Amino acid sequence: MSRNAGIVTISHRLTGPRFFVAKDMSVLASLYPFIKPLLFKLDAEVAHTLTVKSMILAHKLGLLGSETPRKQTPVNALGLTFPNVLGLAAGMDKSASAVDAWGALGFGFVEVGTLTPRPQPGNPKPRLFRLPEHRALLNRMGFNNPGIHSAVEKLRHRRTKAIVGVNIGKNFDTPNEKAVDDYMHCLKAAYPVADYIAVNISSPNTKGLRDLQNEESIRALLGTLQKEQSELEKQHGRHVPVLVKIAPDLEELHIEALARVFNELGVEGIIATNTTISRAAVTGHPLVEQAGGLSGAPVTQRSTEVIAAFRNLLRSEIPIIGVGGIMNGKDAAEKIQAGAKLVQIYSGIVYAGPALIGDVLGTV
Ligand SMILES: Cc1cc2nc3c(=O)[nH]c(=O)nc-3n(C[C@H](O)[C@H](O)[C@H](O)COP(=O)(O)O)c2cc1C
């Protein structure tokens, strides 16, 4: 393989077809259209594990490109400078095992997790499904993760310039009355290594979790976390912003109530949205009865509506990270027009591959 004049040629020692990789496009992005049909023949979770492992290897071999040649327009938000507007959404790298690779692929930020105090296996398999006709995924992973302390150890050794957010949650067997203890545990553990912390109260796959979005519960939870955050700031001499990740399945009055609480408490940012429990966009599909959260194209519009609603209600200095069904650059631009300061992707990368990164960065 050789690199010259912005073109990567990986063919001269191969007898097969020649692949030319455009400038600013990683080798993986160019190969993805060939790899995707093979990956889609595998079980979705097996394909995911294989892809992440291959990416780590590709990064070690220097095949992912580097963070520097890509056009970067930095974004100042949360008191941080993000190398660019695009992040990897939570759930893709639950164990924080590939942050350097995601950075090399072109992401300006990577949100790892959701991480819980204790490691947990998540729900029984199968728990991740593709709905290719709808460019969607359905998952009920249930916070499978190696525990916050394992992720923190990995993050201590990271080398990427990408901003790293740590998304935290509660263990499945922690009752909601004690949820605050789990979030506190994770906040304290993640604080020294995180650039920001995302409080996940919106995954549909941990029983009762979304009840924490009730006005009283969220007020109590965030109030307690903010007090601890002030203590941690003194202890570590560094401010780490705390954000809240919310669901798309909120009614207007609920959005108003949440926005009121966020304004009153001075929440530093919100991430909108998680997956949806609505099946309206996939009626009649054989998987429609399966439990879990739906992501990808079916959530694009709703997530943009929720962003717009919060943008209208939140104090202007509170940034919104827009996520949900960004399948191309135009979807990302619409989220920014609706009021998102930064955007994240997950399902889109499964369908479009790493080329989506260039598409988004080239459009917004
Ligand atoms: C398989 C899978 C696992 C996910 N796990 C998490 C998670 O652990 N924590 C979280 O906050 N969001 C999780 N999400 C939600 C995504 O971060 C994102 O909010 C959602 O999928 C909508 O974005 P998308 O349409 O670009 O995928 C997960 C999504 C998928 C598809």
Ligand as a Chemical Component Dictionary entry (heavy atoms), coordinates in Angstrom:
data_LIG
# 
_chem_comp.id                   LIG 
_chem_comp.type                 NON-POLYMER 
_chem_comp.pdbx_formal_charge   0 
_chem_comp.three_letter_code    LIG 
# 
loop_
_chem_comp_atom.comp_id 
_chem_comp_atom.atom_id 
_chem_comp_atom.alt_atom_id 
_chem_comp_atom.type_symbol 
_chem_comp_atom.charge 
_chem_comp_atom.model_Cartn_x 
_chem_comp_atom.model_Cartn_y 
_chem_comp_atom.model_Cartn_z 
_chem_comp_atom.pdbx_ordinal 
LIG C1  C1  C 0 -27.058 -1.169 19.844 1  
LIG C2  C2  C 0 -27.253 0.157  20.515 2  
LIG C3  C3  C 0 -26.823 0.322  21.819 3  
LIG C4  C4  C 0 -27.002 1.547  22.464 4  
LIG N1  N1  N 0 -26.544 1.697  23.741 5  
LIG C5  C5  C 0 -26.671 2.900  24.362 6  
LIG C6  C6  C 0 -26.166 3.088  25.664 7  
LIG O1  O1  O 0 -25.587 2.191  26.268 8  
LIG N2  N2  N 0 -26.338 4.305  26.234 9  
LIG C7  C7  C 0 -26.969 5.340  25.597 10 
LIG O2  O2  O 0 -27.072 6.441  26.153 11 
LIG N3  N3  N 0 -27.433 5.191  24.338 12 
LIG C8  C8  C 0 -27.300 4.004  23.721 13 
LIG N4  N4  N 0 -27.780 3.844  22.449 14 
LIG C9  C9  C 0 -28.508 4.968  21.808 15 
LIG C10 C10 C 0 -27.611 5.792  20.884 16 
LIG O3  O3  O 0 -26.572 6.411  21.599 17 
LIG C11 C11 C 0 -28.447 6.863  20.157 18 
LIG O4  O4  O 0 -28.941 7.771  21.115 19 
LIG C12 C12 C 0 -29.615 6.291  19.379 20 
LIG O5  O5  O 0 -29.270 5.065  18.780 21 
LIG C13 C13 C 0 -30.122 7.233  18.307 22 
LIG O6  O6  O 0 -29.090 7.527  17.381 23 
LIG P1  P1  P 0 -28.926 6.769  15.975 24 
LIG O7  O7  O 0 -30.263 6.790  15.311 25 
LIG O8  O8  O 0 -27.857 7.541  15.256 26 
LIG O9  O9  O 0 -28.498 5.367  16.291 27 
LIG C14 C14 C 0 -27.617 2.636  21.787 28 
LIG C15 C15 C 0 -28.040 2.450  20.465 29 
LIG C16 C16 C 0 -27.863 1.245  19.823 30 
LIG C17 C17 C 0 -28.322 1.093  18.396 31 
# 
loop_
_chem_comp_bond.comp_id 
_chem_comp_bond.atom_id_1 
_chem_comp_bond.atom_id_2 
_chem_comp_bond.value_order 
_chem_comp_bond.pdbx_ordinal 
LIG C1  C2  SING 1  
LIG C2  C3  SING 2  
LIG C2  C16 DOUB 3  
LIG C3  C4  DOUB 4  
LIG C4  N1  SING 5  
LIG C4  C14 SING 6  
LIG N1  C5  DOUB 7  
LIG C5  C6  SING 8  
LIG C5  C8  SING 9  
LIG C6  O1  DOUB 10 
LIG C6  N2  SING 11 
LIG N2  C7  SING 12 
LIG C7  O2  DOUB 13 
LIG C7  N3  SING 14 
LIG N3  C8  DOUB 15 
LIG C8  N4  SING 16 
LIG N4  C9  SING 17 
LIG N4  C14 SING 18 
LIG C9  C10 SING 19 
LIG C10 O3  SING 20 
LIG C10 C11 SING 21 
LIG C11 O4  SING 22 
LIG C11 C12 SING 23 
LIG C12 O5  SING 24 
LIG C12 C13 SING 25 
LIG C13 O6  SING 26 
LIG O6  P1  SING 27 
LIG P1  O7  DOUB 28 
LIG P1  O8  SING 29 
LIG P1  O9  SING 30 
LIG C14 C15 DOUB 31 
LIG C15 C16 SING 32 
LIG C16 C17 SING 33 
# 
